[in-house]
Structures are given as C-alpha cells and as structure tokens.
C-alpha cells in the first residue's frame, strides 16, 4: 500500500474552515483510494482528534505551535517560525513516504532539514505574502503593522523557495501558478466534498456564509448589509465567531439575520436550500470553497471578480461589482435557472472540479512512478 506523510498547519477537524477542510477532504479521499496517510499536525486551541480522522490515518503526530512574542523578531515569517519543530523532522525521517506540506506555514523543514528534497511536495493554498498584504490594507487596528511585516518576510521566503531545487509544488488555482512560475509544479484544484444537487426545492432567501472572524469575510458581510437597504427578501449571514460590532449592525436591519456558528449540518442545509448565494471578497487569493459549495448546491450565485478570477467559473456566476450589485440582484429576483444553464454548470464543474478526477491526479503526483 502506498503511503503519504501530510504536514498540516492546523489539526484538520473543523469542517467550517476552508483551509483545514481541504486537508481533511484530502485525507479522506486518499484513504478511500488505498493510500495510507501519516498525519503530522500543529495544534493550538482546544481541539481533539475525531474518531473518523483516527480511522483514516495510519499514524497521527501532534506538535505544539509556539506563538512566542520573540518569534516576531525572527527573519522567518511568524506563521513559519511558530511551526518549527525538531521532533517533526525526526518523525518525518521514520518513514520513506513522500511528504506533502500543506501550505507555506509548514515549510520550516526546508530551512534546516536534512530530508531529501525530492521527497517533498509543497501545496500552495494561496500566495501568503499577498494575503497578508491585503490584510494590512483591510485592517484598521495595530495588527495591520504585523500583517505588513509578515507580508515582507513571506515575500522574501517565497523568493527563496523559488530557487530551491528538488521541492515539487502543487497549486490549487492557475493564477498563483502563473505568478510563481515554478518549473516543477502541478495544478490540481481543491478537493471539496460536494455533489451536484439541482433537484431540491429552494427557499426565497439569500445566503452569505464564511468564517466571520476572518477580516475579509467580516468586511464582505458589512458590504452586503449596506446593500440590503434597498432589498426586501431575507439575507442570512451564517458563520463562525462573528464580532459584537457585526452582531449589532445586523440587529439594526430587519431583512438581515445572523446564524452564529452553525453546525456543519446546519450550514449544509442553509447552502442547500438558498435560492440566492451572494459572495464577495476584497482579496484575489486562492479558490474560495464557498464558491464551489454554492455552485454545487444549484442556487443562483452572485460573485465579484476576486471570488471567481482564475477559477474557470466566471461563466456560471452572475458577475457583480460594488456599483451594480443591487440592480443585478433585483433584476434576477424573478429569474429561474433553465436546463441549458444547468447543463453548462454541470459540465464545467465535472470537467474542472471533480473530486474523483482530482484525487487521482494528486495520487499520481505524490506516489506515481
């Protein structure tokens, strides 16, 4: 049985957090396709290993993430420095299986490891230096200076990785692959766990969903709340850990309601039943799993350019911007999805985002001859 070692920046147990959900789905599908998974995960906060994760991994090693203030003064980016681990390197050497680093967060082993680099694959969830630069632009608190410094450090680290021989790279979106221009790289879209569903009866509400403690999602929620001053149908904002300021803002709008930290099943029900999905991002970074969730559910999807750019999905969303969103949404209220459009959406999703096809591609890259 082929084996793969996965190094995860966090314990992949939350199904509502896009980054770790991608990792969790990868483990699930590798296991289902006869690949033994050895998981190495950094942990912080109150998280426990689920029984299903135990069943799908042959071994699980956990490492503490050390978020010391002194790490801010390191030349290494904080998200990498705080995940340095001598024990991780020792445990990785116990197996000859190839190593999949989930995100640049886990790339500290490239700095000091004696592991042969031709065994290492780095999956880029996004370009982290761009992500942190955008956080700097979005934030208005003292943390913005941390984001700016981290962005500079990450940019230098990314340049360093580009010149490193032997490491193979996996991108989930063409935009990042084109920007980094790495010779030894593969493009494999994210594994998402969705199945196409167009037959369910939809309910007359719009849904915006995402982890609301993430600044980009919070800003997007505020944008939609302001748009809803001219829209009468209900808007549901659903997501984990919203701040009090967002809660108070929602309370003032009779057409907008909040579902605070729904369960995985509750969120799936909301996505499945929504007739309209409204998606917005202030960052053009990575593939938004919420876009795939919405498209697979069969609802009408509105999205700005930062959401769909580089995804091949621009033909199956209603493209909006800050100037025309309200008009386009109101115009579409009496619209229904016709059979031709459904076929087009299904064809594009099956061609580019089929989990069955993409897990086969990933296995071939990681353990193929």
DRENZA-508383 format. One record per residue (C-alpha): residue number from 1; residue in three letters; z, x, y. Coordinates in Angstrom, 3 decimals. Example, Ala and Ser with C-alpha at 12.3 -4.5 7.8 and 13.67 -1.06 7.14 Angstrom:
+------+------+----------+----------+----------+
| resi | resn |        w |        u |        v |
+------+------+----------+----------+----------+
|    1 |  ALA |    7.800 |   12.300 |   -4.500 |
|    2 |  SER |    7.140 |   13.670 |   -1.060 |
+------+------+----------+----------+----------+
! end
This chain:
+------+------+----------+----------+----------+
| resi | resn |        w |        u |        v |
+------+------+----------+----------+----------+
|    1 |  UNK |    0.000 |    0.000 |    0.000 |
|    2 |  UNK |   -0.960 |    1.434 |    3.419 |
|    3 |  UNK |    1.847 |    1.908 |    5.925 |
|    4 |  UNK |    2.119 |    1.958 |    9.712 |
|    5 |  UNK |    5.006 |    3.009 |   11.931 |
|    6 |  UNK |    5.360 |    0.920 |   15.094 |
|    7 |  UNK |    7.408 |    2.124 |   18.068 |
|    8 |  UNK |    8.312 |   -0.860 |   20.254 |
|    9 |  UNK |    9.673 |   -0.660 |   23.813 |
|   10 |  UNK |   11.966 |   -3.592 |   23.014 |
|   11 |  UNK |   13.133 |   -5.453 |   19.927 |
|   12 |  UNK |   10.297 |   -7.959 |   19.295 |
|   13 |  UNK |   12.341 |  -11.098 |   18.786 |
|   14 |  UNK |   11.579 |  -13.252 |   21.850 |
|   15 |  UNK |    8.519 |  -15.469 |   21.328 |
|   16 |  UNK |    8.510 |  -16.363 |   25.053 |
|   17 |  UNK |    7.951 |  -12.828 |   26.370 |
|   18 |  UNK |    4.265 |  -11.901 |   26.228 |
|   19 |  UNK |    4.690 |   -8.152 |   25.674 |
|   20 |  UNK |    7.044 |   -8.378 |   22.723 |
|   21 |  UNK |    5.275 |  -11.462 |   21.335 |
|   22 |  UNK |    2.103 |   -9.379 |   20.970 |
|   23 |  UNK |    4.088 |   -6.792 |   18.996 |
|   24 |  UNK |    5.784 |   -9.473 |   16.911 |
|   25 |  UNK |    2.436 |  -11.044 |   16.045 |
|   26 |  UNK |    1.026 |   -7.630 |   15.127 |
|   27 |  UNK |    3.876 |   -7.025 |   12.674 |
|   28 |  UNK |    3.463 |  -10.488 |   11.180 |
|   29 |  UNK |   -0.281 |  -10.081 |   10.606 |
|   30 |  UNK |   -0.048 |   -6.500 |    9.325 |
|   31 |  UNK |    2.499 |   -7.691 |    6.762 |
|   32 |  UNK |    0.318 |  -10.682 |    5.802 |
|   33 |  UNK |   -2.617 |   -8.322 |    5.242 |
|   34 |  UNK |   -0.758 |   -5.989 |    2.904 |
|   35 |  UNK |    0.255 |   -3.262 |    5.373 |
|   36 |  UNK |    3.835 |   -2.005 |    5.159 |
|   37 |  UNK |    5.470 |   -1.824 |    8.602 |
|   38 |  UNK |    8.208 |    0.628 |    9.572 |
|   39 |  UNK |    9.590 |   -0.583 |   12.897 |
|   40 |  UNK |   11.268 |    1.648 |   15.475 |
|   41 |  UNK |   12.582 |   -0.391 |   18.414 |
|   42 |  UNK |   14.578 |    0.352 |   21.529 |
|   43 |  UNK |   17.271 |   -2.202 |   22.224 |
|   44 |  UNK |   19.186 |   -3.297 |   25.289 |
|   45 |  UNK |   20.947 |   -6.530 |   25.956 |
|   46 |  UNK |   22.282 |   -8.986 |   23.392 |
|   47 |  UNK |   19.560 |   -9.123 |   20.738 |
|   48 |  UNK |   19.717 |   -9.365 |   16.982 |
|   49 |  UNK |   17.150 |   -8.836 |   14.246 |
|   50 |  UNK |   15.771 |  -12.110 |   12.898 |
|   51 |  UNK |   15.530 |  -12.738 |    9.160 |
|   52 |  UNK |   11.749 |  -13.119 |    9.377 |
|   53 |  UNK |   11.456 |   -9.710 |   11.067 |
|   54 |  UNK |   13.542 |   -8.160 |    8.301 |
|   55 |  UNK |   11.216 |   -9.684 |    5.699 |
|   56 |  UNK |    8.070 |   -8.403 |    7.409 |
|   57 |  UNK |    9.257 |   -4.810 |    7.890 |
|   58 |  UNK |    9.982 |   -2.377 |    5.073 |
|   59 |  UNK |   12.394 |   -0.485 |    7.366 |
|   60 |  UNK |   13.826 |   -1.077 |   10.836 |
|   61 |  UNK |   15.330 |    1.652 |   13.020 |
|   62 |  UNK |   17.049 |    0.759 |   16.292 |
|   63 |  UNK |   17.654 |    3.072 |   19.264 |
|   64 |  UNK |   19.678 |    2.519 |   22.400 |
|   65 |  UNK |   17.806 |    2.597 |   25.667 |
|   66 |  UNK |   19.794 |    4.815 |   28.053 |
|   67 |  UNK |   19.404 |    3.396 |   31.552 |
|   68 |  UNK |   21.376 |    6.087 |   33.363 |
|   69 |  UNK |   21.067 |    6.421 |   37.135 |
|   70 |  UNK |   20.405 |   10.147 |   36.748 |
|   71 |  UNK |   17.165 |    9.321 |   34.936 |
|   72 |  UNK |   15.804 |    8.143 |   38.278 |
|   73 |  UNK |   15.676 |   11.799 |   39.343 |
|   74 |  UNK |   13.620 |   12.916 |   36.344 |
|   75 |  UNK |    9.949 |   13.841 |   36.663 |
|   76 |  UNK |    9.347 |   11.419 |   33.825 |
|   77 |  UNK |    8.964 |    7.737 |   34.755 |
|   78 |  UNK |   12.205 |    5.844 |   34.232 |
|   79 |  UNK |   10.647 |    3.470 |   31.674 |
|   80 |  UNK |    9.767 |    6.536 |   29.570 |
|   81 |  UNK |   12.793 |    8.748 |   30.257 |
|   82 |  UNK |   15.204 |    5.955 |   29.313 |
|   83 |  UNK |   13.495 |    5.763 |   25.910 |
|   84 |  UNK |   13.702 |    9.450 |   24.982 |
|   85 |  UNK |   15.268 |    9.867 |   21.544 |
|   86 |  UNK |   15.662 |   12.902 |   19.310 |
|   87 |  UNK |   16.646 |   10.549 |   16.489 |
|   88 |  UNK |   13.356 |    8.667 |   16.885 |
|   89 |  UNK |   11.367 |   11.866 |   16.382 |
|   90 |  UNK |   13.412 |   12.774 |   13.305 |
|   91 |  UNK |   12.925 |    9.317 |   11.782 |
|   92 |  UNK |    9.192 |    9.291 |   12.502 |
|   93 |  UNK |    8.879 |   12.526 |   10.527 |
|   94 |  UNK |   10.363 |   10.846 |    7.442 |
|   95 |  UNK |    7.042 |    9.091 |    6.830 |
|   96 |  UNK |    3.445 |   10.317 |    6.817 |
|   97 |  UNK |    2.281 |    6.897 |    8.039 |
|   98 |  UNK |    0.339 |    6.735 |   11.323 |
|   99 |  UNK |    2.315 |    5.878 |   14.445 |
|  100 |  UNK |    1.447 |    3.052 |   16.844 |
|  101 |  UNK |    3.167 |    3.436 |   20.218 |
|  102 |  UNK |    3.427 |    0.010 |   21.837 |
|  103 |  UNK |    2.965 |    0.775 |   25.491 |
|  104 |  UNK |    3.287 |    3.928 |   27.554 |
|  105 |  UNK |    7.044 |    3.199 |   27.650 |
|  106 |  UNK |    7.294 |    4.720 |   24.164 |
|  107 |  UNK |    5.246 |    7.836 |   24.900 |
|  108 |  UNK |    8.115 |   10.299 |   25.451 |
|  109 |  UNK |    7.438 |   11.721 |   21.986 |
|  110 |  UNK |    4.175 |   13.130 |   23.347 |
|  111 |  UNK |    6.191 |   15.348 |   25.696 |
|  112 |  UNK |    8.437 |   17.128 |   23.202 |
|  113 |  UNK |    7.466 |   16.064 |   19.721 |
|  114 |  UNK |    6.178 |   18.355 |   17.006 |
|  115 |  UNK |    4.497 |   15.381 |   15.289 |
|  116 |  UNK |    0.811 |   15.945 |   14.702 |
|  117 |  UNK |   -1.031 |   14.067 |   17.409 |
|  118 |  UNK |   -3.871 |   12.931 |   15.150 |
|  119 |  UNK |   -1.376 |   10.513 |   13.591 |
|  120 |  UNK |   -0.533 |    8.874 |   16.936 |
|  121 |  UNK |   -2.124 |    5.764 |   18.476 |
|  122 |  UNK |   -1.130 |    4.528 |   21.932 |
|  123 |  UNK |   -1.752 |    0.847 |   22.683 |
|  124 |  UNK |   -2.100 |    0.187 |   26.411 |
|  125 |  UNK |   -0.712 |   -3.263 |   27.194 |
|  126 |  UNK |   -1.820 |   -2.647 |   30.780 |
|  127 |  UNK |   -2.050 |    0.192 |   33.310 |
|  128 |  UNK |    1.639 |    0.556 |   34.150 |
|  129 |  UNK |    1.102 |    2.541 |   37.363 |
|  130 |  UNK |   -0.965 |   -0.358 |   38.747 |
|  131 |  UNK |    1.618 |   -2.858 |   37.535 |
|  132 |  UNK |    4.468 |   -1.098 |   39.349 |
|  133 |  UNK |    2.374 |   -0.575 |   42.470 |
|  134 |  UNK |    1.759 |   -4.306 |   42.601 |
|  135 |  UNK |    5.471 |   -4.983 |   42.120 |
|  136 |  UNK |    6.084 |   -2.762 |   45.147 |
|  137 |  UNK |    3.697 |   -4.927 |   47.169 |
|  138 |  UNK |    5.234 |   -8.194 |   45.951 |
|  139 |  UNK |    8.930 |   -7.360 |   46.258 |
|  140 |  UNK |   10.869 |   -7.590 |   49.499 |
|  141 |  UNK |   14.168 |   -6.081 |   48.307 |
|  142 |  UNK |   15.373 |   -2.487 |   47.977 |
|  143 |  UNK |   13.897 |   -2.442 |   44.453 |
|  144 |  UNK |   10.412 |   -2.117 |   45.923 |
|  145 |  UNK |   11.093 |    1.571 |   46.594 |
|  146 |  UNK |   11.977 |    2.077 |   42.935 |
|  147 |  UNK |    8.700 |    0.382 |   41.981 |
|  148 |  UNK |    6.738 |    2.661 |   44.332 |
|  149 |  UNK |    8.351 |    5.842 |   42.994 |
|  150 |  UNK |    7.851 |    4.687 |   39.411 |
|  151 |  UNK |    4.212 |    3.963 |   40.141 |
|  152 |  UNK |    3.630 |    7.536 |   41.402 |
|  153 |  UNK |    5.362 |    9.009 |   38.346 |
|  154 |  UNK |    3.401 |    6.773 |   35.984 |
|  155 |  UNK |    0.105 |    7.695 |   37.626 |
|  156 |  UNK |    0.831 |   11.392 |   37.043 |
|  157 |  UNK |    1.850 |   10.664 |   33.435 |
|  158 |  UNK |   -1.313 |    8.675 |   32.781 |
|  159 |  UNK |   -3.444 |   11.559 |   34.055 |
|  160 |  UNK |   -1.512 |   13.893 |   31.767 |
|  161 |  UNK |   -2.127 |   11.638 |   28.760 |
|  162 |  UNK |   -5.855 |   11.543 |   29.514 |
|  163 |  UNK |   -6.054 |   15.309 |   28.974 |
|  164 |  UNK |   -4.018 |   15.298 |   25.759 |
|  165 |  UNK |   -6.106 |   15.984 |   22.685 |
|  166 |  UNK |   -5.708 |   14.176 |   19.386 |
|  167 |  UNK |   -3.968 |   10.993 |   20.542 |
|  168 |  UNK |   -6.085 |    7.890 |   19.941 |
|  169 |  UNK |   -5.957 |    4.963 |   22.343 |
|  170 |  UNK |   -6.175 |    1.185 |   21.902 |
|  171 |  UNK |   -6.848 |   -1.127 |   24.833 |
|  172 |  UNK |   -6.485 |   -4.914 |   24.854 |
|  173 |  UNK |   -8.763 |   -5.508 |   27.861 |
|  174 |  UNK |  -12.080 |   -3.922 |   28.847 |
|  175 |  UNK |  -11.044 |   -3.420 |   32.484 |
|  176 |  UNK |   -8.285 |   -0.970 |   31.517 |
|  177 |  UNK |  -10.544 |    0.809 |   29.027 |
|  178 |  UNK |  -13.221 |    1.279 |   31.684 |
|  179 |  UNK |  -10.714 |    2.539 |   34.240 |
|  180 |  UNK |   -9.065 |    5.127 |   31.992 |
|  181 |  UNK |  -12.390 |    6.345 |   30.482 |
|  182 |  UNK |  -10.813 |    7.909 |   27.397 |
|  183 |  UNK |  -13.125 |    9.274 |   24.730 |
|  184 |  UNK |  -11.070 |    8.432 |   21.647 |
|  185 |  UNK |  -10.366 |    4.752 |   22.298 |
|  186 |  UNK |  -10.859 |    1.299 |   20.785 |
|  187 |  UNK |  -10.975 |   -2.130 |   22.410 |
|  188 |  UNK |   -9.031 |   -4.734 |   20.422 |
|  189 |  UNK |   -7.929 |   -7.970 |   22.160 |
|  190 |  UNK |   -4.304 |   -9.082 |   21.773 |
|  191 |  UNK |   -3.036 |  -10.943 |   18.722 |
|  192 |  UNK |   -1.689 |  -14.270 |   19.941 |
|  193 |  UNK |   -0.983 |  -16.614 |   17.003 |
|  194 |  UNK |   -2.847 |  -19.621 |   18.428 |
|  195 |  UNK |   -5.067 |  -22.051 |   16.553 |
|  196 |  UNK |   -7.720 |  -24.137 |   18.282 |
|  197 |  UNK |   -6.464 |  -27.669 |   18.925 |
|  198 |  UNK |   -8.524 |  -30.252 |   20.812 |
|  199 |  UNK |   -7.617 |  -33.416 |   18.967 |
|  200 |  UNK |   -4.145 |  -34.126 |   20.343 |
|  201 |  UNK |   -3.638 |  -36.807 |   22.970 |
|  202 |  UNK |   -2.939 |  -35.190 |   26.329 |
|  203 |  UNK |   -0.339 |  -36.326 |   28.839 |
|  204 |  UNK |   -1.036 |  -36.649 |   32.549 |
|  205 |  UNK |    0.785 |  -33.611 |   33.914 |
|  206 |  UNK |    0.016 |  -30.068 |   34.988 |
|  207 |  UNK |    1.871 |  -27.125 |   33.498 |
|  208 |  UNK |    2.655 |  -23.681 |   34.817 |
|  209 |  UNK |    4.517 |  -21.558 |   32.281 |
|  210 |  UNK |    5.779 |  -17.993 |   32.089 |
|  211 |  UNK |    8.887 |  -15.848 |   32.194 |
|  212 |  UNK |   10.217 |  -16.888 |   35.594 |
|  213 |  UNK |   12.426 |  -13.836 |   36.046 |
|  214 |  UNK |    9.206 |  -11.805 |   36.325 |
|  215 |  UNK |    8.388 |  -11.455 |   40.015 |
|  216 |  UNK |    4.675 |  -12.198 |   39.623 |
|  217 |  UNK |    5.427 |  -15.452 |   37.781 |
|  218 |  UNK |    8.034 |  -16.486 |   40.338 |
|  219 |  UNK |    5.585 |  -15.905 |   43.200 |
|  220 |  UNK |    2.935 |  -17.895 |   41.312 |
|  221 |  UNK |    5.382 |  -20.773 |   40.822 |
|  222 |  UNK |    6.106 |  -20.801 |   44.566 |
|  223 |  UNK |    2.363 |  -20.874 |   45.282 |
|  224 |  UNK |    1.903 |  -23.971 |   43.102 |
|  225 |  UNK |    4.958 |  -25.714 |   44.564 |
|  226 |  UNK |    3.383 |  -25.374 |   48.009 |
|  227 |  UNK |    0.022 |  -26.631 |   46.719 |
|  228 |  UNK |    1.697 |  -29.720 |   45.278 |
|  229 |  UNK |    2.425 |  -31.132 |   48.742 |
|  230 |  UNK |   -0.985 |  -32.832 |   48.510 |
|  231 |  UNK |   -0.980 |  -33.611 |   44.773 |
|  232 |  UNK |    0.798 |  -36.584 |   43.220 |
|  233 |  UNK |    0.584 |  -36.033 |   39.463 |
|  234 |  UNK |    3.614 |  -34.254 |   37.951 |
|  235 |  UNK |    3.774 |  -30.470 |   37.867 |
|  236 |  UNK |    6.081 |  -28.978 |   35.247 |
|  237 |  UNK |    7.209 |  -25.384 |   35.747 |
|  238 |  UNK |    8.604 |  -24.017 |   32.494 |
|  239 |  UNK |   10.020 |  -20.586 |   31.790 |
|  240 |  UNK |   12.972 |  -18.339 |   31.202 |
|  241 |  UNK |   15.651 |  -17.288 |   33.671 |
|  242 |  UNK |   14.493 |  -18.767 |   37.000 |
|  243 |  UNK |   16.469 |  -17.647 |   40.034 |
|  244 |  UNK |   18.619 |  -20.069 |   42.038 |
|  245 |  UNK |   16.250 |  -19.866 |   45.007 |
|  246 |  UNK |   13.371 |  -21.126 |   42.871 |
|  247 |  UNK |   15.504 |  -23.917 |   41.426 |
|  248 |  UNK |   16.464 |  -25.097 |   44.914 |
|  249 |  UNK |   12.864 |  -25.038 |   46.044 |
|  250 |  UNK |   11.775 |  -27.176 |   43.075 |
|  251 |  UNK |   14.558 |  -29.707 |   43.731 |
|  252 |  UNK |   13.028 |  -30.490 |   47.135 |
|  253 |  UNK |    9.686 |  -31.585 |   45.656 |
|  254 |  UNK |    9.649 |  -34.988 |   43.896 |
|  255 |  UNK |    6.428 |  -34.251 |   41.978 |
|  256 |  UNK |    7.639 |  -30.882 |   40.643 |
|  257 |  UNK |   10.174 |  -30.426 |   37.845 |
|  258 |  UNK |   11.681 |  -27.403 |   36.124 |
|  259 |  UNK |   12.315 |  -26.857 |   32.424 |
|  260 |  UNK |   14.715 |  -23.940 |   32.426 |
|  261 |  UNK |   14.431 |  -21.509 |   29.495 |
|  262 |  UNK |   12.858 |  -23.865 |   26.937 |
|  263 |  UNK |   12.942 |  -23.031 |   23.249 |
|  264 |  UNK |    9.814 |  -21.713 |   21.561 |
|  265 |  UNK |    9.110 |  -25.144 |   20.026 |
|  266 |  UNK |    9.704 |  -26.915 |   23.350 |
|  267 |  UNK |    7.302 |  -24.587 |   25.138 |
|  268 |  UNK |    4.637 |  -25.107 |   22.485 |
|  269 |  UNK |    4.991 |  -28.875 |   22.861 |
|  270 |  UNK |    4.587 |  -28.620 |   26.621 |
|  271 |  UNK |    1.483 |  -26.455 |   26.255 |
|  272 |  UNK |    0.002 |  -28.704 |   23.561 |
|  273 |  UNK |    0.446 |  -31.948 |   25.499 |
|  274 |  UNK |   -0.516 |  -30.811 |   29.005 |
|  275 |  UNK |   -3.825 |  -32.166 |   30.253 |
|  276 |  UNK |   -3.963 |  -29.538 |   33.003 |
|  277 |  UNK |   -2.901 |  -25.896 |   32.953 |
|  278 |  UNK |   -2.522 |  -24.052 |   36.257 |
|  279 |  UNK |   -2.447 |  -20.272 |   36.021 |
|  280 |  UNK |   -2.058 |  -17.748 |   38.806 |
|  281 |  UNK |   -1.332 |  -14.066 |   39.120 |
|  282 |  UNK |   -1.053 |  -11.647 |   42.007 |
|  283 |  UNK |   -1.784 |   -8.760 |   39.630 |
|  284 |  UNK |   -5.011 |   -7.888 |   37.861 |
|  285 |  UNK |   -3.308 |   -6.231 |   34.911 |
|  286 |  UNK |   -3.548 |   -6.803 |   31.160 |
|  287 |  UNK |   -4.504 |  -10.025 |   29.402 |
|  288 |  UNK |   -2.242 |  -12.946 |   30.203 |
|  289 |  UNK |   -1.253 |  -14.516 |   26.874 |
|  290 |  UNK |   -0.554 |  -17.733 |   28.758 |
|  291 |  UNK |   -4.322 |  -17.950 |   29.402 |
|  292 |  UNK |   -5.054 |  -17.824 |   25.673 |
|  293 |  UNK |   -2.238 |  -20.302 |   24.975 |
|  294 |  UNK |   -3.726 |  -22.762 |   27.464 |
|  295 |  UNK |   -7.323 |  -22.401 |   26.277 |
|  296 |  UNK |   -6.431 |  -22.814 |   22.612 |
|  297 |  UNK |   -4.435 |  -25.967 |   23.422 |
|  298 |  UNK |   -7.535 |  -27.792 |   24.613 |
|  299 |  UNK |   -6.395 |  -28.703 |   28.133 |
|  300 |  UNK |   -8.293 |  -28.182 |   31.399 |
|  301 |  UNK |   -7.480 |  -24.705 |   32.703 |
|  302 |  UNK |   -7.425 |  -23.611 |   36.345 |
|  303 |  UNK |   -7.071 |  -19.880 |   36.967 |
|  304 |  UNK |   -7.547 |  -17.359 |   39.751 |
|  305 |  UNK |   -9.546 |  -14.166 |   39.329 |
|  306 |  UNK |   -6.559 |  -11.972 |   38.466 |
|  307 |  UNK |   -5.913 |  -14.136 |   35.408 |
|  308 |  UNK |   -9.393 |  -14.192 |   33.868 |
|  309 |  UNK |  -11.010 |  -10.952 |   35.106 |
|  310 |  UNK |  -12.042 |   -8.662 |   32.269 |
|  311 |  UNK |  -11.418 |  -11.267 |   29.564 |
|  312 |  UNK |  -14.889 |  -12.824 |   28.912 |
|  313 |  UNK |  -13.181 |  -16.170 |   29.540 |
|  314 |  UNK |  -14.422 |  -16.872 |   33.059 |
|  315 |  UNK |  -16.965 |  -19.402 |   31.707 |
|  316 |  UNK |  -14.306 |  -21.665 |   30.185 |
|  317 |  UNK |  -11.868 |  -21.911 |   33.086 |
|  318 |  UNK |  -12.134 |  -23.622 |   36.461 |
|  319 |  UNK |  -12.136 |  -20.665 |   38.843 |
|  320 |  UNK |   -9.924 |  -21.161 |   41.885 |
|  321 |  UNK |   -8.535 |  -19.225 |   44.832 |
|  322 |  UNK |   -5.892 |  -19.864 |   47.495 |
|  323 |  UNK |   -8.430 |  -21.674 |   49.708 |
|  324 |  UNK |   -9.973 |  -24.109 |   47.227 |
|  325 |  UNK |   -7.324 |  -24.765 |   44.562 |
|  326 |  UNK |   -6.139 |  -28.137 |   45.867 |
|  327 |  UNK |   -9.640 |  -29.508 |   46.405 |
|  328 |  UNK |  -10.876 |  -28.350 |   42.990 |
|  329 |  UNK |   -7.789 |  -29.707 |   41.243 |
|  330 |  UNK |   -8.037 |  -33.130 |   42.908 |
|  331 |  UNK |  -11.768 |  -33.302 |   42.178 |
|  332 |  UNK |  -11.110 |  -32.605 |   38.477 |
|  333 |  UNK |   -8.425 |  -35.258 |   38.004 |
|  334 |  UNK |  -10.855 |  -37.834 |   36.667 |
|  335 |  UNK |  -12.775 |  -35.330 |   34.543 |
|  336 |  UNK |  -12.775 |  -35.127 |   30.780 |
|  337 |  UNK |  -13.795 |  -32.241 |   28.540 |
|  338 |  UNK |  -17.173 |  -33.035 |   26.940 |
|  339 |  UNK |  -18.347 |  -31.953 |   23.487 |
|  340 |  UNK |  -20.707 |  -29.273 |   24.835 |
|  341 |  UNK |  -17.898 |  -27.622 |   26.773 |
|  342 |  UNK |  -15.566 |  -27.792 |   23.760 |
|  343 |  UNK |  -18.169 |  -26.069 |   21.582 |
|  344 |  UNK |  -18.692 |  -23.368 |   24.206 |
|  345 |  UNK |  -14.964 |  -22.703 |   24.480 |
|  346 |  UNK |  -14.503 |  -22.577 |   20.701 |
|  347 |  UNK |  -17.455 |  -20.197 |   20.302 |
|  348 |  UNK |  -16.138 |  -17.782 |   22.939 |
|  349 |  UNK |  -12.596 |  -17.833 |   21.558 |
|  350 |  UNK |  -13.758 |  -17.337 |   17.969 |
|  351 |  UNK |  -16.086 |  -14.501 |   18.931 |
|  352 |  UNK |  -13.628 |  -12.511 |   21.048 |
|  353 |  UNK |  -10.065 |  -13.591 |   20.296 |
|  354 |  UNK |   -9.880 |  -14.485 |   16.609 |
|  355 |  UNK |   -6.635 |  -13.074 |   15.166 |
|  356 |  UNK |   -8.331 |  -12.772 |   11.783 |
|  357 |  UNK |  -11.093 |  -10.557 |   13.162 |
|  358 |  UNK |   -8.876 |   -8.514 |   15.465 |
|  359 |  UNK |   -6.168 |   -7.704 |   12.914 |
|  360 |  UNK |   -8.945 |   -6.429 |   10.634 |
|  361 |  UNK |  -10.190 |   -4.201 |   13.466 |
|  362 |  UNK |   -6.674 |   -2.910 |   14.111 |
|  363 |  UNK |   -6.029 |   -2.118 |   10.441 |
|  364 |  UNK |   -9.338 |   -0.259 |   10.230 |
|  365 |  UNK |   -8.445 |    1.813 |   13.287 |
|  366 |  UNK |   -4.904 |    2.604 |   12.120 |
|  367 |  UNK |   -5.341 |    3.211 |    8.394 |
|  368 |  UNK |   -9.084 |    3.074 |    7.734 |
|  369 |  UNK |  -10.849 |    6.060 |    6.272 |
+------+------+----------+----------+----------+
! end
